[in-house]
């Protein structure tokens, strides 16, 4: 009997660890996408006042899941980690129960595995109940089994994992999402691989005329907010650089932006596409070689040298 409990508990802890590690890793690749989902939950619950903290919540959740997953997989401080898993799975289960029984809410996907594996709230509820049951079983039997893969210096390993797991979402949030599961990654074809539609200022679709030339290079401003003074200086320098190199230079935004120099053409797309193209709250720059995304940068930290290095 004890042997059976021991085997089931070990399998359960490994399973739990894999779920948390994979979920945290996927969220860590794209913390911006996770912050959008958190914002969606807050707005539905009437807690939009906390939207300014969505990025911080996203980084914390990515870190916590990744750290918890690896700690469970390595059987380090298992009792404490299992208790945290019980609390997290309990919160997730209650949240999915709430949204499953209130179908009038507009949330269609839970965001558990980001855009990598979309799940409905009902599917997520089933998953969370299974993980909560596993967590409770492990907590109940935590004194009946003992596994120590790492015998010594567990605290040093834990501190190393703490720092490492925090670095990934912090880097992705500060720089840019390491991978965009909605598309629009380096070497993706912006024109053929993605369902993008661009419109002129008189609302005429211009996608084909802009992007059907495979030999033309494009330097594209992605404007999510009104550029500040420093960004306007960079925009002006990039304009001169594009003119010197013979590069097509234009901007994409979701609304009118009269602050740009009038020589820079402005095109429009819907807000969801804009969020997918550039996974950050800040303004950005995308360099296209033909239709292929060659590189992308945050506008505020872009230099001419960054662009020059791509030629």
C-alpha positions as CSV (number, residue, x, y, z in Angstrom):
1,X,0.0,0.0,0.0
2,X,2.8,2.4,1.0
3,X,4.6,1.6,-2.2
4,X,1.5,2.3,-4.3
5,X,1.0,5.7,-2.5
6,X,4.7,6.5,-3.1
7,X,4.5,5.7,-6.8
8,X,1.3,7.6,-7.3
9,X,2.6,10.6,-5.4
10,X,5.8,10.7,-7.4
11,X,3.9,10.5,-10.7
12,X,1.5,13.2,-9.5
13,X,4.3,15.6,-8.4
14,X,6.1,15.1,-11.8
15,X,2.9,15.7,-13.7
16,X,2.1,18.8,-11.6
17,X,5.7,20.1,-12.1
18,X,5.5,19.6,-15.9
19,X,2.2,21.5,-16.1
20,X,3.5,24.5,-14.1
21,X,6.9,24.5,-15.9
22,X,5.4,24.4,-19.4
23,X,2.7,27.0,-18.5
24,X,5.2,29.3,-17.0
25,X,7.7,28.9,-19.9
26,X,5.0,29.7,-22.5
27,X,3.9,32.7,-20.5
28,X,7.5,33.8,-20.0
29,X,8.1,33.8,-23.8
30,X,5.3,36.3,-24.3
31,X,4.5,38.1,-21.0
32,X,2.8,40.9,-23.0
33,X,0.2,38.4,-24.2
34,X,-0.3,37.2,-20.7
35,X,-0.8,40.8,-19.5
36,X,-3.5,41.3,-22.2
37,X,-5.4,38.3,-20.8
38,X,-5.0,39.5,-17.2
39,X,-6.3,42.9,-18.4
40,X,-9.3,41.2,-20.0
41,X,-10.2,39.4,-16.8
42,X,-9.9,42.6,-14.7
43,X,-12.1,44.6,-17.0
44,X,-14.7,41.9,-17.1
45,X,-14.7,41.9,-13.3
46,X,-15.0,45.6,-13.1
47,X,-11.4,45.9,-11.7
48,X,-10.0,48.0,-14.6
49,X,-8.4,50.3,-12.0
50,X,-5.6,47.7,-11.7
51,X,-4.9,47.6,-15.4
52,X,-1.7,49.6,-14.9
53,X,-0.3,46.7,-13.0
54,X,-1.1,44.0,-15.6
55,X,2.5,43.7,-16.8
56,X,3.7,43.3,-13.2
57,X,1.1,40.7,-12.6
58,X,2.1,38.9,-15.8
59,X,5.8,38.8,-14.8
60,X,4.9,37.6,-11.3
61,X,2.7,34.8,-12.6
62,X,5.2,33.7,-15.3
63,X,7.9,33.5,-12.6
64,X,5.8,31.8,-10.0
65,X,4.6,29.0,-12.4
66,X,8.1,28.4,-13.8
67,X,9.8,28.4,-10.5
68,X,7.2,26.2,-8.9
69,X,7.3,23.8,-11.8
70,X,11.1,23.2,-11.6
71,X,11.0,23.0,-7.8
72,X,8.4,20.3,-8.0
73,X,10.3,18.4,-10.7
74,X,13.5,18.4,-8.7
75,X,11.6,17.5,-5.4
76,X,13.1,20.5,-3.6
77,X,11.1,21.7,-0.6
78,X,8.2,19.6,-1.8
79,X,5.9,20.2,1.1
80,X,6.0,24.0,0.7
81,X,5.8,23.8,-3.1
82,X,2.8,21.5,-3.0
83,X,1.0,23.9,-0.6
84,X,1.6,26.7,-3.0
85,X,0.3,24.5,-5.8
86,X,-2.8,23.8,-3.8
87,X,-3.4,27.6,-3.3
88,X,-2.7,28.5,-7.0
89,X,-4.9,25.7,-8.4
90,X,-7.6,26.5,-6.0
91,X,-7.6,30.2,-7.1
92,X,-7.5,29.1,-10.8
93,X,-10.4,26.7,-10.3
94,X,-12.6,29.2,-8.5
95,X,-12.0,31.7,-11.3
96,X,-12.9,29.3,-14.0
97,X,-16.0,28.1,-12.1
98,X,-17.1,31.7,-11.9
99,X,-16.7,32.4,-15.6
100,X,-18.1,29.0,-16.6
101,X,-21.4,29.8,-14.8
102,X,-21.6,33.3,-16.0
103,X,-21.5,32.7,-19.8
104,X,-22.5,36.3,-20.5
105,X,-19.0,37.4,-19.9
106,X,-17.0,37.8,-23.1
107,X,-13.9,35.7,-22.1
108,X,-13.7,32.9,-24.6
109,X,-10.2,31.6,-23.9
110,X,-8.6,31.2,-20.5
111,X,-5.0,32.0,-21.4
112,X,-3.5,29.2,-19.4
113,X,-1.1,28.3,-22.2
114,X,-1.2,31.6,-24.0
115,X,-1.8,31.5,-27.8
116,X,0.3,28.3,-28.0
117,X,-2.7,26.1,-26.9
118,X,-6.0,28.1,-26.7
119,X,-8.4,26.6,-24.2
120,X,-12.0,27.5,-23.4
121,X,-12.9,28.4,-19.8
122,X,-14.8,25.0,-19.6
123,X,-11.8,23.1,-20.8
124,X,-9.6,25.0,-18.4
125,X,-12.0,24.3,-15.5
126,X,-11.7,20.5,-16.1
127,X,-7.9,20.8,-16.3
128,X,-7.8,22.9,-13.1
129,X,-10.0,20.5,-11.2
130,X,-7.7,17.6,-12.1
131,X,-4.6,19.6,-11.1
132,X,-6.3,20.7,-7.8
133,X,-7.2,17.1,-7.0
134,X,-3.7,16.0,-7.7
135,X,-2.3,18.8,-5.5
136,X,-4.6,18.0,-2.6
137,X,-3.7,14.3,-2.9
138,X,0.0,15.1,-2.8
139,X,-0.6,17.4,0.2
140,X,-2.6,14.8,2.1
141,X,0.2,12.1,1.5
142,X,3.2,14.4,1.7
143,X,4.4,12.7,4.9
144,X,4.0,9.2,3.3
145,X,6.6,9.6,0.6
146,X,10.0,11.1,0.4
147,X,12.1,11.7,-2.7
148,X,15.3,13.7,-2.8
149,X,16.9,13.9,-6.2
150,X,19.3,16.6,-4.9
151,X,20.7,15.6,-1.5
152,X,22.8,18.7,-0.7
153,X,22.7,22.4,-1.1
154,X,19.0,22.5,-1.9
155,X,18.8,26.2,-0.8
156,X,21.5,27.1,-3.3
157,X,19.7,25.3,-6.1
158,X,16.5,27.0,-5.1
159,X,18.1,30.4,-5.1
160,X,19.6,29.7,-8.6
161,X,16.2,28.7,-9.9
162,X,14.6,31.8,-8.3
163,X,17.0,34.1,-10.1
164,X,16.9,32.2,-13.4
165,X,13.1,31.9,-13.5
166,X,12.7,35.6,-12.8
167,X,15.2,36.6,-15.6
168,X,13.2,35.2,-18.4
169,X,9.8,37.1,-18.0
170,X,11.7,40.2,-17.0
171,X,13.9,40.1,-20.1
172,X,10.9,39.4,-22.4
173,X,8.9,42.3,-20.8
174,X,11.7,44.8,-20.9
175,X,13.0,44.0,-24.4
176,X,10.3,42.2,-26.3
177,X,8.4,38.9,-26.3
178,X,10.9,36.2,-27.2
179,X,8.4,34.4,-29.3
180,X,5.0,35.5,-30.7
181,X,2.6,32.5,-30.9
182,X,0.2,34.6,-33.0
183,X,2.8,35.0,-35.7
184,X,4.8,38.0,-36.8
185,X,8.2,36.6,-35.7
186,X,11.6,37.1,-37.3
187,X,11.7,35.5,-40.8
188,X,7.9,35.3,-41.0
189,X,6.3,36.6,-44.1
190,X,4.2,39.5,-43.0
191,X,2.1,39.4,-46.1
192,X,1.4,35.7,-46.7
193,X,1.8,34.1,-43.2
194,X,-0.6,36.5,-41.4
195,X,-4.1,37.8,-41.9
196,X,-3.2,41.5,-42.0
197,X,-5.2,44.3,-43.5
198,X,-4.0,47.8,-43.9
199,X,-6.0,50.9,-44.8
200,X,-5.2,54.3,-46.0
201,X,-6.5,57.5,-44.4
202,X,-9.5,57.4,-46.6
203,X,-10.2,53.8,-45.4
204,X,-9.2,52.2,-48.7
205,X,-7.4,48.8,-48.3
206,X,-3.8,49.1,-49.4
207,X,-2.3,45.8,-48.2
208,X,-1.6,44.4,-51.6
209,X,-0.1,47.6,-53.0
210,X,2.2,48.0,-49.9
211,X,3.4,44.5,-49.4
212,X,3.3,42.6,-52.7
213,X,6.8,43.8,-53.8
214,X,9.3,41.1,-52.6
215,X,12.3,43.2,-53.5
216,X,11.4,46.4,-51.6
217,X,12.7,47.0,-48.1
218,X,10.3,48.6,-45.6
219,X,11.0,50.4,-42.3
220,X,7.7,50.4,-40.4
221,X,6.8,52.5,-37.4
222,X,4.3,50.7,-35.1
223,X,2.5,53.4,-33.1
224,X,0.5,52.2,-30.1
225,X,0.6,55.6,-28.3
226,X,1.4,59.2,-29.1
227,X,5.2,59.4,-29.5
228,X,7.1,61.4,-26.9
229,X,9.8,64.0,-27.7
230,X,12.7,61.5,-27.6
231,X,10.8,59.1,-29.9
232,X,10.0,61.9,-32.3
233,X,13.7,62.7,-32.6
234,X,14.4,59.0,-33.4
235,X,11.5,59.0,-35.9
236,X,13.1,62.0,-37.6
237,X,16.5,60.4,-37.7
238,X,15.0,57.2,-39.1
239,X,13.3,59.2,-41.8
240,X,16.6,60.6,-43.0
241,X,18.2,57.2,-42.8
242,X,15.4,55.6,-44.9
243,X,15.7,58.4,-47.5
244,X,19.4,57.8,-47.7
245,X,19.0,54.0,-48.1
246,X,16.1,54.2,-50.4
247,X,13.9,52.3,-48.0
248,X,10.1,52.6,-47.9
249,X,9.2,54.3,-44.6
250,X,5.7,54.4,-43.2
251,X,3.7,54.0,-40.0
252,X,0.9,51.7,-38.8
253,X,-1.5,52.7,-36.1
254,X,-5.1,52.2,-35.0
255,X,-6.1,55.8,-34.9
256,X,-5.1,59.2,-36.3
257,X,-1.7,60.5,-35.4
258,X,-1.2,64.1,-36.5
259,X,2.0,64.6,-34.6
260,X,4.2,62.7,-37.2
261,X,5.9,64.6,-40.0
262,X,3.5,64.8,-42.9
263,X,6.0,63.1,-45.2
264,X,5.6,59.8,-43.4
265,X,2.5,57.9,-44.8
266,X,0.2,56.6,-42.1
267,X,-1.9,53.4,-42.5
268,X,-4.4,51.9,-40.2
269,X,-5.2,48.4,-38.9
270,X,-7.5,47.1,-36.1
271,X,-6.3,47.1,-32.5
272,X,-6.0,43.3,-32.3
273,X,-3.7,43.1,-35.3
274,X,-1.6,45.9,-33.9
275,X,-1.2,44.0,-30.6
276,X,-0.2,40.9,-32.6
277,X,2.3,42.6,-34.8
278,X,4.3,44.1,-32.0
279,X,4.1,42.3,-28.6
280,X,4.7,45.3,-26.4
281,X,2.8,48.3,-25.0
282,X,5.4,50.7,-26.4
283,X,5.9,52.0,-29.9
284,X,8.1,49.9,-32.1
285,X,10.0,49.6,-35.4
286,X,9.9,46.6,-37.8
287,X,12.3,46.1,-40.7
288,X,11.0,44.2,-43.6
289,X,13.2,42.6,-46.3
290,X,10.6,42.2,-49.0
291,X,7.7,40.7,-47.1
292,X,9.9,38.9,-44.5
293,X,10.3,40.3,-41.0
294,X,14.0,40.9,-40.6
295,X,14.1,42.5,-37.2
296,X,12.1,44.6,-34.7
297,X,13.0,47.0,-31.9
298,X,11.3,49.2,-29.3
299,X,11.3,52.7,-30.8
300,X,12.5,54.3,-27.5
301,X,15.7,52.3,-27.6
302,X,16.3,52.1,-31.3
303,X,19.5,53.6,-32.8
304,X,20.6,54.1,-36.4
305,X,23.4,51.6,-35.7
306,X,20.8,49.0,-34.9
307,X,19.1,49.4,-38.2
308,X,22.5,49.8,-40.1
309,X,23.7,46.5,-38.7
310,X,20.9,44.7,-40.6
311,X,22.3,45.8,-44.0
